[in-house]
Structures are given as structure tokens and as C-alpha cells.
Amino acid sequence: MIYCSQKCNKNGNRRECNRVWAWKQYGIDFSVKEYDELFSKQEGKCKICKKHQSKLRRALCVDHCHYSHKIRGLLCDNCNHALGLLKDDIFLLKSAIKYLKD
């Protein structure tokens, strides 16, 4: 495992430090406190499918724009991967919706 600092190891905050380390790797300036605030605001649910964290195997992902690095919300793995696979392209998302309706 990779930790963001020796201080995190000593304080036993490994999980939180790994989260912050991963966010920094993607250029996201986001703290655990900000994550917790967004989590509360979303009532612990994925912003797209509305599944509650308690029904998921993994923590909600921090979804962000890969160009501006702006945080859009917290998503479950499935919703986060779906957006990624469709390259955050609104045209592809609308096309997929049309396909499902047909």
C-alpha cells in the first residue's frame, strides 16, 4: 500500500490517507472532510442511481471533470465506470438512452 505521509501511518488513518493520495494522483484537491460533507449532502447515495453506500461493496467514488478537475459528485463504481466508458460524452449518453428506448 502507498501512504501519503508517515504521519498517516502513525495515526492509523491509512484508509483516509490512501483516498487522499489517490485523489491527488488524478489532480483532485479534495480533503476527507470535503468528501464527508458531500457524502452527507447526497445522503450517502450515488448521485446517479441513488443506491445507498450501505448497499455497495466499495466507497462512493469522487467523480470529477478530467479537464477542469471540478468535483461533480459521489458515484458508485458502476455509474462512475459507465461515464468513463462513454468518455463523459453527452452525445454518447443520449445515443445510449435512445438505443435503450428502441
NORUR-V203566 format. One record per residue. N is the residue number from 1. RES is the residue in one letter. OMEGA is omega in whole degrees, -180 to 180 (NA if undefined). Layout:
n=N res=RES omega=OMEGA
n=N res=RES omega=OMEGA
//
This chain:
n=1 res=M omega=178
n=2 res=I omega=-180
n=3 res=Y omega=-176
n=4 res=C omega=177
n=5 res=S omega=176
n=6 res=Q omega=180
n=7 res=K omega=180
n=8 res=C omega=179
n=9 res=N omega=-177
n=10 res=K omega=-178
n=11 res=N omega=179
n=12 res=G omega=-180
n=13 res=N omega=-174
n=14 res=R omega=-178
n=15 res=R omega=179
n=16 res=E omega=-179
n=17 res=C omega=178
n=18 res=N omega=178
n=19 res=R omega=-179
n=20 res=V omega=178
n=21 res=W omega=-180
n=22 res=A omega=179
n=23 res=W omega=-179
n=24 res=K omega=178
n=25 res=Q omega=178
n=26 res=Y omega=179
n=27 res=G omega=-178
n=28 res=I omega=176
n=29 res=D omega=-170
n=30 res=F omega=-180
n=31 res=S omega=176
n=32 res=V omega=178
n=33 res=K omega=179
n=34 res=E omega=177
n=35 res=Y omega=-178
n=36 res=D omega=178
n=37 res=E omega=179
n=38 res=L omega=178
n=39 res=F omega=179
n=40 res=S omega=-180
n=41 res=K omega=179
n=42 res=Q omega=-180
n=43 res=E omega=177
n=44 res=G omega=-176
n=45 res=K omega=173
n=46 res=C omega=-176
n=47 res=K omega=-180
n=48 res=I omega=-173
n=49 res=C omega=177
n=50 res=K omega=175
n=51 res=K omega=179
n=52 res=H omega=179
n=53 res=Q omega=-177
n=54 res=S omega=-180
n=55 res=K omega=-176
n=56 res=L omega=178
n=57 res=R omega=-176
n=58 res=R omega=178
n=59 res=A omega=176
n=60 res=L omega=-179
n=61 res=C omega=173
n=62 res=V omega=178
n=63 res=D omega=-178
n=64 res=H omega=174
n=65 res=C omega=-178
n=66 res=H omega=179
n=67 res=Y omega=-177
n=68 res=S omega=-176
n=69 res=H omega=178
n=70 res=K omega=179
n=71 res=I omega=179
n=72 res=R omega=-179
n=73 res=G omega=178
n=74 res=L omega=-178
n=75 res=L omega=172
n=76 res=C omega=-179
n=77 res=D omega=-177
n=78 res=N omega=-179
n=79 res=C omega=179
n=80 res=N omega=179
n=81 res=H omega=180
n=82 res=A omega=178
n=83 res=L omega=-180
n=84 res=G omega=-180
n=85 res=L omega=177
n=86 res=L omega=174
n=87 res=K omega=-179
n=88 res=D omega=-175
n=89 res=D omega=-178
n=90 res=I omega=178
n=91 res=F omega=179
n=92 res=L omega=178
n=93 res=L omega=178
n=94 res=K omega=178
n=95 res=S omega=178
n=96 res=A omega=178
n=97 res=I omega=179
n=98 res=K omega=178
n=99 res=Y omega=-180
n=100 res=L omega=180
n=101 res=K omega=179
n=102 res=D omega=NA
//
